[in-house]
Amino acid sequence: MTGKILQKTRWWTLLCAVVISLIFGFTFSLEFAAGFFVTVLWAVTGFWVLERLLRAVVVPPGTRRNKWITGSWLAAKLALYALAIWGLFQEQFPVMSHVLGLTLLLVVLVTAGIFAGQASASQPAQRGDDG
């Protein structure tokens, strides 16, 4: 996946989260809507940190890996997991709101991948200078 698809996934997830949180606030409760939105924010942040961590770890052959940057992104990812565990033990929000919040990122990511695949399939393949 390209960085553009991942960026679109993050923005669409946040946009959908705002709309769905408003709906949840009116249909269920403000507590449920807040739990959903906080979890989506956590998921998008974790997704972004994971992307940065992979970019720091996977480098072209012959390029030195910056261990300080890699360690920093790894520490950020672990801190996000610790924050999530602490948040779950605080029991401020319904568990189902967390489940739905995590699911939204995956749904948007798969949808973005499908649309990106359809867009690339509809364009004719370009030949190189070999023909």
Contact map, one row per residue, 1 for C-alpha under 8 A:
11101100000000000000000000000000000000000000000000000000000000000000000000000000000000000000000000000000000000001000000000000000000
11111100000000000000000000000000000000000000000000000000000000000000000000000000000000000000000000000000000000000000000000000000000
11111110000000000000000000000000000000000000000000000000000000000000000000000000000000000000000000000000000000000000000000000000000
01111111000000000000000000000000000000000000000000000000000000000000000000000000000000000000000000000000000000000000000000000000000
11111111100000000000000000000000000000000000000000000000000000000000000000000000000000000000000000000000000000011001000000000000000
11111111110000000000000000000000000000000000000000000000000000000000000000000000000000000000000000000000000010000000000000000000000
00111111111000000000000000000000000000000000000000000000000000000000000000000000000000000000000000000000000000000000000000000000000
00011111111100000000000000000000000000000000000000000000000000000000000000000000000000000000000000000000000000010000000000000000000
00001111111110000000000000000000000000000000000000000000000000000000000000000000000000000000000000000000100110010000000000000000000
00000111111111000000000000000000000000000001000100000000000000000000000000000000000000000000000000000000100000000000000000000000000
00000011111111100000000000000000000000000000000000000000000000000000000000000000000000000000000000000000000000000000000000000000000
00000001111111110000000000000000000000000000000000000000000000000000000000000000000000000000000000000000000100000000000000000000000
00000000111111111000000000000000000000010001000000000000000000000000000000000000000000000000000000000001100100000000000000000000000
00000000011111111100000000000000000000011001000000000000000000000000000000000000000000000000000000000000000000000000000000000000000
00000000001111111110000000000000000000000000000000000000000000000000000000000000000000000000000000000000000000000000000000000000000
00000000000111111111000000000000000000000000000000000000000000000000000000000000000000000000000000000000000000000000000000000000000
00000000000011111111100000000000000110010000000000000000000000000000000000000000000000000000000000001001000000000000000000000000000
00000000000001111111110000000000000010000000000000000000000000000000000000000000000000000000000000000000000000000000000000000000000
00000000000000111111111000000000000000000000000000000000000000000000000000000000000000000000000000000000000000000000000000000000000
00000000000000011111111100000000100000000000000000000000000000000000000000000000000000000000000000000000000000000000000000000000000
00000000000000001111111110000000110110000000000000000000000000000000000000000000000000000000000000000000000000000000000000000000000
00000000000000000111111111000000100000000000000000000000000000000000000000000000000000000000000000000000000000000000000000000000000
00000000000000000011111111100000100000000000000000000000000000000000000000000000000000000000000000000000000000000000000000000000000
00000000000000000001111111111101100000000000000000000000000000000000000000000000000000000000000000000000000000000000000000000000000
00000000000000000000111111111111110000000000000000000000000000000000000000000000000000000000000000000000000000000000000000000000000
00000000000000000000011111111100000000000000000000000000000000000000000000000000000000000000000000000000000000000000000000000000000
00000000000000000000001111111000000000000000000000000000000000000000000000000000000000000000000000000000000000000000000000000000000
00000000000000000000000111111101100000000000000000000000000000000000000000000000000000000000000000000000000000000000000000000000000
00000000000000000000000111111111100000000000000000000000000000000000000000000000000000000000000000000000000000000000000000000000000
00000000000000000000000111011111110000000000000000000000000000000000000000000000000000000000000000000000000000000000000000000000000
00000000000000000000000010001111111000000000000000000000000000000000000000000000000000000000110000000000000000000000000000000000000
00000000000000000000000110011111111100000000000000000000000000000000000000000000000000000000110010000000000000000000000000000000000
00000000000000000001111110011111111110000000000000000000000000000000000000000000000000000000000010000000000000000000000000000000000
00000000000000000000100010000111111111000000000000000000000000000000000000000000000000000000100000000000000000000000000000000000000
00000000000000000000000000000011111111100000000000000000000000000000000000000000000000000001110011001000000000000000000000000000000
00000000000000001000100000000001111111110000000000000000000000000000000000000000000000000000000011011000000000000000000000000000000
00000000000000001100100000000000111111111000000000000000000000000000000000000000000000000000000000001000000000000000000000000000000
00000000000000000000000000000000011111111100000000000000000000000000000000000000000000000000000000001000000000000000000000000000000
00000000000000000000000000000000001111111110000000000000000000000000000000000000000000000000000011001100000000000000000000000000000
00000000000011001000000000000000000111111111000000000000000000000000000000000000000000000000000000001101100000000000000000000000000
00000000000001000000000000000000000011111111100000000000000000000000000000000000000000000000000000000000000000000000000000000000000
00000000000000000000000000000000000001111111110000000000000000000000000000000001000100000000000000000000000000000000000000000000000
00000000000000000000000000000000000000111111111000000000000000000000000000000000000000000000000000001100100000000000000000000000000
00000000010011000000000000000000000000011111111100000000000000000000000000000000000000000000000000000000100000000000000000000000000
00000000000000000000000000000000000000001111111110000000000000000000000000000000000000000000000000000000000000000000000000000000000
00000000000000000000000000000000000000000111111111000000000000000000000000001001000000000000000000000000000000000000000000000000000
00000000000000000000000000000000000000000011111111100000000000000000000000000000000000000000000000000000000000000000000000000000000
00000000010000000000000000000000000000000001111111110000000000000000000000000000000000000000000000000000000000000000000000000000000
00000000000000000000000000000000000000000000111111111000000000000000000010011000000000000000000000000000000000000000000000000000000
00000000000000000000000000000000000000000000011111111100000000000000000010001000000000000000000000000000000000000000000000000000000
00000000000000000000000000000000000000000000001111111110000000000000000000000000000000000000000000000000000000000000000000000000000
00000000000000000000000000000000000000000000000111111111000000000000000010000000000000000000000000000000000000000000000000000000000
00000000000000000000000000000000000000000000000011111111100000000000010011000000000000000000000000000000000000000000000000000000000
00000000000000000000000000000000000000000000000001111111110000000000000000000000000000000000000000000000000000000000000000000000000
00000000000000000000000000000000000000000000000000111111111000000000000000000000000000000000000000000000000000000000000000000000000
00000000000000000000000000000000000000000000000000011111111000001100110000000000000000000000000000000000000000000000000000000000000
00000000000000000000000000000000000000000000000000001111111000001000010000000000000000000000000000000000000000000000000000000000000
00000000000000000000000000000000000000000000000000000111111100000000000000000000000000000000000000000000000000000000000000000000000
00000000000000000000000000000000000000000000000000000011111110111000000000000000000000000000000000000000000000000000000000000000000
00000000000000000000000000000000000000000000000000000000011111100000000000000000000000000000000000000000000000000000000000000000000
00000000000000000000000000000000000000000000000000000000001111100000000000000000000000000000000000000000000000000000000000000000000
00000000000000000000000000000000000000000000000000000000000111110000000000000000000000000000000000000000000000000000000000000000000
00000000000000000000000000000000000000000000000000000000001111111000000000000000000000000000000000000000000000000000000000000000000
00000000000000000000000000000000000000000000000000000000001001111100000000000000000000000000000000000000000000000000000000000000000
00000000000000000000000000000000000000000000000000000001101000111110010000000000000000000000000000000000000000000000000000000000000
00000000000000000000000000000000000000000000000000000001000000011111110000000000000000000000000000000000000000000000000000000000000
00000000000000000000000000000000000000000000000000000000000000001111111000000000000000000000000000000000000000000000000000000000000
00000000000000000000000000000000000000000000000000000000000000000111111100000000000000000000000000000000000000000000000000000000000
00000000000000000000000000000000000000000000000000000001000000000111111110000000000000000000000000000000000000000000000000000000000
00000000000000000000000000000000000000000000000000001001100000001111111111000000000000000000000000000000000000000000000000000000000
00000000000000000000000000000000000000000000000000000000000000000011111111100000000000000000000000000000000000000000000000000000000
00000000000000000000000000000000000000000000000000000000000000000001111111110000000000000000000000000000000000000000000000000000000
00000000000000000000000000000000000000000000000011011000000000000000111111111000000000000000000000000000000000000000000000000000000
00000000000000000000000000000000000000000000000000001000000000000000011111111100000000000000000000000000000000000000000000000000000
00000000000000000000000000000000000000000000000000000000000000000000001111111110000000000000000000000000000000000000000000000000000
00000000000000000000000000000000000000000000000010000000000000000000000111111111000000000000000000000000000000000000000000000000000
00000000000000000000000000000000000000000000010011000000000000000000000011111111100000000000000000000000000000000000000000000000000
00000000000000000000000000000000000000000000000000000000000000000000000001111111110000000000000000000000000000000000000000000000000
00000000000000000000000000000000000000000000000000000000000000000000000000111111111000000000000000000000000000000000000000000000000
00000000000000000000000000000000000000000100010000000000000000000000000000011111111100000000000000000000000000000000000000000000000
00000000000000000000000000000000000000000000000000000000000000000000000000001111111110000000000000000000000000000000000000000000000
00000000000000000000000000000000000000000000000000000000000000000000000000000111111111000000000000000000000000000000000000000000000
00000000000000000000000000000000000000000000000000000000000000000000000000000011111111100000000000000000000000000000000000000000000
00000000000000000000000000000000000000000100000000000000000000000000000000000001111111110000000000000000000000000000000000000000000
00000000000000000000000000000000000000000000000000000000000000000000000000000000111111111000000000000000000000000000000000000000000
00000000000000000000000000000000000000000000000000000000000000000000000000000000011111111100000000000000000000000000000000000000000
00000000000000000000000000000000000000000000000000000000000000000000000000000000001111111111000000000000000000000000000000000000000
00000000000000000000000000000000000000000000000000000000000000000000000000000000000111111111001000000000000000000000000000000000000
00000000000000000000000000000000000000000000000000000000000000000000000000000000000011111110000000000000000000000000000000000000000
00000000000000000000000000000000000000000000000000000000000000000000000000000000000001111111000000000000000000000000000000000000000
00000000000000000000000000000000000000000000000000000000000000000000000000000000000000111111111000000000000000000000000000000000000
00000000000000000000000000000000001000000000000000000000000000000000000000000000000000110111110000000000000000000000000000000000000
00000000000000000000000000000011011000000000000000000000000000000000000000000000000000000011111011000000000000000000000000000000000
00000000000000000000000000000011001000000000000000000000000000000000000000000000000000000011111111000000000000000000000000000000000
00000000000000000000000000000000000000000000000000000000000000000000000000000000000000010010111111100000000000000000000000000000000
00000000000000000000000000000000000000000000000000000000000000000000000000000000000000000000011111110000000000000000000000000000000
00000000000000000000000000000001101100100000000000000000000000000000000000000000000000000000111111111000000000000000000000000000000
00000000000000000000000000000000001100100000000000000000000000000000000000000000000000000000111111111100000000000000000000000000000
00000000000000000000000000000000000000000000000000000000000000000000000000000000000000000000001111111110000000000000000000000000000
00000000000000000000000000000000000100000000000000000000000000000000000000000000000000000000000111111111000000000000000000000000000
00000000000000001000000000000000001111110010000000000000000000000000000000000000000000000000000011111111100000000000000000000000000
00000000000000000000000000000000000000110010000000000000000000000000000000000000000000000000000001111111110000000000000000000000000
00000000000000000000000000000000000000000000000000000000000000000000000000000000000000000000000000111111111000000000000000000000000
00000000000010001000000000000000000000010000000000000000000000000000000000000000000000000000000000011111111100000000000000000000000
00000000110010000000000000000000000000010011000000000000000000000000000000000000000000000000000000001111111110000000000000000000000
00000000000000000000000000000000000000000000000000000000000000000000000000000000000000000000000000000111111111000000000000000000000
00000000000000000000000000000000000000000000000000000000000000000000000000000000000000000000000000000011111111100000000000000000000
00000000100110000000000000000000000000000000000000000000000000000000000000000000000000000000000000000001111111110000000000000000000
00000100100000000000000000000000000000000000000000000000000000000000000000000000000000000000000000000000111111111000000000000000000
00000000000000000000000000000000000000000000000000000000000000000000000000000000000000000000000000000000011111111100000000000000000
00000000000000000000000000000000000000000000000000000000000000000000000000000000000000000000000000000000001111111110000000000000000
00001001100000000000000000000000000000000000000000000000000000000000000000000000000000000000000000000000000111111111000000000000000
10001000000000000000000000000000000000000000000000000000000000000000000000000000000000000000000000000000000011111111100000000000000
00000000000000000000000000000000000000000000000000000000000000000000000000000000000000000000000000000000000001111111110000000000000
00000000000000000000000000000000000000000000000000000000000000000000000000000000000000000000000000000000000000111111111000000000000
00001000000000000000000000000000000000000000000000000000000000000000000000000000000000000000000000000000000000011111111100000000000
00000000000000000000000000000000000000000000000000000000000000000000000000000000000000000000000000000000000000001111111110000000000
00000000000000000000000000000000000000000000000000000000000000000000000000000000000000000000000000000000000000000111111111000000000
00000000000000000000000000000000000000000000000000000000000000000000000000000000000000000000000000000000000000000011111111100000000
00000000000000000000000000000000000000000000000000000000000000000000000000000000000000000000000000000000000000000001111111100000000
00000000000000000000000000000000000000000000000000000000000000000000000000000000000000000000000000000000000000000000111111110000000
00000000000000000000000000000000000000000000000000000000000000000000000000000000000000000000000000000000000000000000011111110000000
00000000000000000000000000000000000000000000000000000000000000000000000000000000000000000000000000000000000000000000001111111000000
00000000000000000000000000000000000000000000000000000000000000000000000000000000000000000000000000000000000000000000000011111100000
00000000000000000000000000000000000000000000000000000000000000000000000000000000000000000000000000000000000000000000000000111110000
00000000000000000000000000000000000000000000000000000000000000000000000000000000000000000000000000000000000000000000000000011111000
00000000000000000000000000000000000000000000000000000000000000000000000000000000000000000000000000000000000000000000000000001111111
00000000000000000000000000000000000000000000000000000000000000000000000000000000000000000000000000000000000000000000000000000111111
00000000000000000000000000000000000000000000000000000000000000000000000000000000000000000000000000000000000000000000000000000011111
00000000000000000000000000000000000000000000000000000000000000000000000000000000000000000000000000000000000000000000000000000011111
00000000000000000000000000000000000000000000000000000000000000000000000000000000000000000000000000000000000000000000000000000011111
